[in-house]
Structure formats: C-alpha cells, structure tokens
Amino acid sequence: MHENEAGADRLELLRFAERVAERHLAEVKGWREAEERRRAERRTGEARRPPTPDWVVQVGIGQGSPPVCVHVGGCDMAGARVRPLSRAQVLEALERGVEPCQYCRPDSEVGHFG
C-alpha cells in the first residue's frame, strides 16, 4: 500500500467518525430539547393549577355517595375523590356527623369541638 492510499483510507475513516459524532450530537440535542419542553410544560401546568382549597370532603365510590370524611385542603390522606368545601359547609358536614380526618384535624381548624 502506498502512502497516498493509507492517507486516503485514514481520511475516509475520519470523515466517517465525524458523521457518527454528528449523529450522536444531534441525538443528544434532541434529548435536551425534549427535556426543555417537558420542564416548560410542567411549569405551565403548575402555574395553571388552581389553588388548593382550604377544606375538602372525601366522597365514596359512585354517584350520589355520601361524604366519607372532611379534610384540610392538601391533606395527603384525602385520596382522589374530593370536593372543595367552604368553612360553612365544613361546619355543616361535621354537624351532620361526617367524620373529620384524624390526621389533618379539620374540626380543630374550623373551631368545631362537637
């Protein structure tokens, strides 16, 4: 093999390596751009999320199910089936016998010691 042939082969290998590196760089840029979009979407979602209500009532399964428990808004024990309540509605629910959450104690928060 002549020196020119070896140099040409080396040059082709370097061009190939450059194309591979460019593809990898494009892939990494795509991952970064996707992560930037996810973060922007998360920030937008957080900004649009309604504020946590002061109190919620946890309801049972099925339409028209009676209230199960009253919670302070944001209580981790509340579960997924909750509806916001006003202070007056919390007092009314407690008076009707709806149980207050033993974890967040909404009865103490609204001053109900019945």
Rosetta constraint file for C-alpha pairs under 8 A:
AtomPair CA 1 CA 5 HARMONIC 6.28 0.50
AtomPair CA 1 CA 6 HARMONIC 6.76 0.50
AtomPair CA 2 CA 6 HARMONIC 6.42 0.50
AtomPair CA 3 CA 7 HARMONIC 6.10 0.50
AtomPair CA 4 CA 8 HARMONIC 6.11 0.50
AtomPair CA 5 CA 9 HARMONIC 6.22 0.50
AtomPair CA 6 CA 10 HARMONIC 6.17 0.50
AtomPair CA 7 CA 11 HARMONIC 6.09 0.50
AtomPair CA 8 CA 12 HARMONIC 6.21 0.50
AtomPair CA 9 CA 13 HARMONIC 6.22 0.50
AtomPair CA 10 CA 14 HARMONIC 6.19 0.50
AtomPair CA 11 CA 15 HARMONIC 6.22 0.50
AtomPair CA 12 CA 16 HARMONIC 6.12 0.50
AtomPair CA 13 CA 17 HARMONIC 6.11 0.50
AtomPair CA 14 CA 18 HARMONIC 6.09 0.50
AtomPair CA 15 CA 19 HARMONIC 6.30 0.50
AtomPair CA 16 CA 20 HARMONIC 6.30 0.50
AtomPair CA 17 CA 21 HARMONIC 6.11 0.50
AtomPair CA 18 CA 22 HARMONIC 6.11 0.50
AtomPair CA 19 CA 23 HARMONIC 6.26 0.50
AtomPair CA 20 CA 24 HARMONIC 6.26 0.50
AtomPair CA 21 CA 25 HARMONIC 6.05 0.50
AtomPair CA 22 CA 26 HARMONIC 6.09 0.50
AtomPair CA 23 CA 27 HARMONIC 6.19 0.50
AtomPair CA 24 CA 28 HARMONIC 6.22 0.50
AtomPair CA 25 CA 29 HARMONIC 6.08 0.50
AtomPair CA 26 CA 30 HARMONIC 6.16 0.50
AtomPair CA 27 CA 31 HARMONIC 6.36 0.50
AtomPair CA 28 CA 32 HARMONIC 6.21 0.50
AtomPair CA 29 CA 33 HARMONIC 6.09 0.50
AtomPair CA 30 CA 34 HARMONIC 6.12 0.50
AtomPair CA 31 CA 35 HARMONIC 6.22 0.50
AtomPair CA 32 CA 36 HARMONIC 6.18 0.50
AtomPair CA 33 CA 37 HARMONIC 6.23 0.50
AtomPair CA 34 CA 38 HARMONIC 6.23 0.50
AtomPair CA 35 CA 39 HARMONIC 6.18 0.50
AtomPair CA 36 CA 40 HARMONIC 6.16 0.50
AtomPair CA 37 CA 41 HARMONIC 6.07 0.50
AtomPair CA 38 CA 42 HARMONIC 6.10 0.50
AtomPair CA 39 CA 43 HARMONIC 6.20 0.50
AtomPair CA 40 CA 44 HARMONIC 6.15 0.50
AtomPair CA 41 CA 45 HARMONIC 6.05 0.50
AtomPair CA 42 CA 46 HARMONIC 6.13 0.50
AtomPair CA 43 CA 47 HARMONIC 6.13 0.50
AtomPair CA 44 CA 48 HARMONIC 6.21 0.50
AtomPair CA 45 CA 49 HARMONIC 6.05 0.50
AtomPair CA 52 CA 73 HARMONIC 5.94 0.50
AtomPair CA 52 CA 74 HARMONIC 6.31 0.50
AtomPair CA 53 CA 73 HARMONIC 5.09 0.50
AtomPair CA 53 CA 74 HARMONIC 7.59 0.50
AtomPair CA 53 CA 84 HARMONIC 5.84 0.50
AtomPair CA 53 CA 85 HARMONIC 7.41 0.50
AtomPair CA 54 CA 72 HARMONIC 5.97 0.50
AtomPair CA 54 CA 73 HARMONIC 4.69 0.50
AtomPair CA 54 CA 84 HARMONIC 7.68 0.50
AtomPair CA 54 CA 85 HARMONIC 7.48 0.50
AtomPair CA 54 CA 86 HARMONIC 7.48 0.50
AtomPair CA 54 CA 87 HARMONIC 7.99 0.50
AtomPair CA 55 CA 70 HARMONIC 7.31 0.50
AtomPair CA 55 CA 71 HARMONIC 5.74 0.50
AtomPair CA 55 CA 72 HARMONIC 4.40 0.50
AtomPair CA 55 CA 73 HARMONIC 4.38 0.50
AtomPair CA 55 CA 84 HARMONIC 5.95 0.50
AtomPair CA 55 CA 85 HARMONIC 5.32 0.50
AtomPair CA 55 CA 86 HARMONIC 6.71 0.50
AtomPair CA 55 CA 87 HARMONIC 7.29 0.50
AtomPair CA 55 CA 90 HARMONIC 7.19 0.50
AtomPair CA 55 CA 106 HARMONIC 7.40 0.50
AtomPair CA 56 CA 70 HARMONIC 5.91 0.50
AtomPair CA 56 CA 71 HARMONIC 5.28 0.50
AtomPair CA 56 CA 72 HARMONIC 6.19 0.50
AtomPair CA 56 CA 73 HARMONIC 5.55 0.50
AtomPair CA 56 CA 82 HARMONIC 5.93 0.50
AtomPair CA 56 CA 83 HARMONIC 5.29 0.50
AtomPair CA 56 CA 84 HARMONIC 4.33 0.50
AtomPair CA 56 CA 85 HARMONIC 5.14 0.50
AtomPair CA 56 CA 90 HARMONIC 7.99 0.50
AtomPair CA 57 CA 67 HARMONIC 6.43 0.50
AtomPair CA 57 CA 68 HARMONIC 7.27 0.50
AtomPair CA 57 CA 69 HARMONIC 5.77 0.50
AtomPair CA 57 CA 70 HARMONIC 4.41 0.50
AtomPair CA 57 CA 71 HARMONIC 6.06 0.50
AtomPair CA 57 CA 82 HARMONIC 5.35 0.50
AtomPair CA 57 CA 83 HARMONIC 5.36 0.50
AtomPair CA 57 CA 84 HARMONIC 6.48 0.50
AtomPair CA 57 CA 85 HARMONIC 6.69 0.50
AtomPair CA 57 CA 90 HARMONIC 7.98 0.50
AtomPair CA 58 CA 67 HARMONIC 5.89 0.50
AtomPair CA 58 CA 68 HARMONIC 5.44 0.50
AtomPair CA 58 CA 69 HARMONIC 5.17 0.50
AtomPair CA 58 CA 70 HARMONIC 6.16 0.50
AtomPair CA 58 CA 71 HARMONIC 7.42 0.50
AtomPair CA 58 CA 78 HARMONIC 6.19 0.50
AtomPair CA 58 CA 79 HARMONIC 7.25 0.50
AtomPair CA 58 CA 80 HARMONIC 7.98 0.50
AtomPair CA 58 CA 81 HARMONIC 5.69 0.50
AtomPair CA 58 CA 82 HARMONIC 4.34 0.50
AtomPair CA 58 CA 83 HARMONIC 6.62 0.50
AtomPair CA 59 CA 65 HARMONIC 6.29 0.50
AtomPair CA 59 CA 66 HARMONIC 6.16 0.50
AtomPair CA 59 CA 67 HARMONIC 4.43 0.50
AtomPair CA 59 CA 68 HARMONIC 5.21 0.50
AtomPair CA 59 CA 69 HARMONIC 7.23 0.50
AtomPair CA 59 CA 81 HARMONIC 5.73 0.50
AtomPair CA 59 CA 82 HARMONIC 6.01 0.50
AtomPair CA 59 CA 83 HARMONIC 7.65 0.50
AtomPair CA 60 CA 65 HARMONIC 5.13 0.50
AtomPair CA 60 CA 66 HARMONIC 6.29 0.50
AtomPair CA 60 CA 67 HARMONIC 6.39 0.50
AtomPair CA 60 CA 68 HARMONIC 6.11 0.50
AtomPair CA 60 CA 81 HARMONIC 7.28 0.50
AtomPair CA 61 CA 65 HARMONIC 6.27 0.50
AtomPair CA 61 CA 81 HARMONIC 7.97 0.50
AtomPair CA 67 CA 98 HARMONIC 6.59 0.50
AtomPair CA 68 CA 98 HARMONIC 6.45 0.50
AtomPair CA 68 CA 99 HARMONIC 6.85 0.50
AtomPair CA 69 CA 98 HARMONIC 5.79 0.50
AtomPair CA 69 CA 99 HARMONIC 4.91 0.50
AtomPair CA 69 CA 100 HARMONIC 5.54 0.50
AtomPair CA 69 CA 101 HARMONIC 6.06 0.50
AtomPair CA 70 CA 90 HARMONIC 7.07 0.50
AtomPair CA 70 CA 93 HARMONIC 7.70 0.50
AtomPair CA 70 CA 94 HARMONIC 7.74 0.50
AtomPair CA 70 CA 98 HARMONIC 6.80 0.50
AtomPair CA 70 CA 99 HARMONIC 6.29 0.50
AtomPair CA 70 CA 100 HARMONIC 4.83 0.50
AtomPair CA 70 CA 101 HARMONIC 5.89 0.50
AtomPair CA 70 CA 106 HARMONIC 6.75 0.50
AtomPair CA 71 CA 75 HARMONIC 6.29 0.50
AtomPair CA 71 CA 78 HARMONIC 6.43 0.50
AtomPair CA 71 CA 100 HARMONIC 6.44 0.50
AtomPair CA 71 CA 101 HARMONIC 5.49 0.50
AtomPair CA 71 CA 104 HARMONIC 6.40 0.50
AtomPair CA 71 CA 105 HARMONIC 7.05 0.50
AtomPair CA 71 CA 106 HARMONIC 5.48 0.50
AtomPair CA 72 CA 104 HARMONIC 6.06 0.50
AtomPair CA 72 CA 105 HARMONIC 7.17 0.50
AtomPair CA 72 CA 106 HARMONIC 5.15 0.50
AtomPair CA 72 CA 109 HARMONIC 7.86 0.50
AtomPair CA 73 CA 84 HARMONIC 7.82 0.50
AtomPair CA 74 CA 78 HARMONIC 7.73 0.50
AtomPair CA 75 CA 104 HARMONIC 6.34 0.50
AtomPair CA 77 CA 101 HARMONIC 7.96 0.50
AtomPair CA 77 CA 103 HARMONIC 7.34 0.50
AtomPair CA 78 CA 82 HARMONIC 6.97 0.50
AtomPair CA 85 CA 89 HARMONIC 5.65 0.50
AtomPair CA 85 CA 90 HARMONIC 6.19 0.50
AtomPair CA 86 CA 90 HARMONIC 6.27 0.50
AtomPair CA 87 CA 91 HARMONIC 6.34 0.50
AtomPair CA 87 CA 110 HARMONIC 6.78 0.50
AtomPair CA 88 CA 92 HARMONIC 6.18 0.50
AtomPair CA 89 CA 93 HARMONIC 6.03 0.50
AtomPair CA 90 CA 94 HARMONIC 6.15 0.50
AtomPair CA 90 CA 110 HARMONIC 7.73 0.50
AtomPair CA 91 CA 95 HARMONIC 6.12 0.50
AtomPair CA 91 CA 107 HARMONIC 7.90 0.50
AtomPair CA 91 CA 110 HARMONIC 7.26 0.50
AtomPair CA 91 CA 112 HARMONIC 6.84 0.50
AtomPair CA 92 CA 96 HARMONIC 6.23 0.50
AtomPair CA 93 CA 97 HARMONIC 6.47 0.50
AtomPair CA 93 CA 98 HARMONIC 5.44 0.50
AtomPair CA 94 CA 98 HARMONIC 5.05 0.50
AtomPair CA 94 CA 99 HARMONIC 6.63 0.50
AtomPair CA 94 CA 100 HARMONIC 7.05 0.50
AtomPair CA 94 CA 107 HARMONIC 7.48 0.50
AtomPair CA 94 CA 112 HARMONIC 7.75 0.50
AtomPair CA 95 CA 114 HARMONIC 7.50 0.50
AtomPair CA 100 CA 105 HARMONIC 6.20 0.50
AtomPair CA 100 CA 106 HARMONIC 6.11 0.50
AtomPair CA 100 CA 107 HARMONIC 6.14 0.50
AtomPair CA 101 CA 105 HARMONIC 5.45 0.50
AtomPair CA 101 CA 106 HARMONIC 6.73 0.50
AtomPair CA 105 CA 109 HARMONIC 6.73 0.50
AtomPair CA 106 CA 110 HARMONIC 6.29 0.50
AtomPair CA 107 CA 111 HARMONIC 6.02 0.50
AtomPair CA 107 CA 112 HARMONIC 4.89 0.50
AtomPair CA 107 CA 113 HARMONIC 6.66 0.50
AtomPair CA 108 CA 112 HARMONIC 5.98 0.50
AtomPair CA 108 CA 113 HARMONIC 6.96 0.50
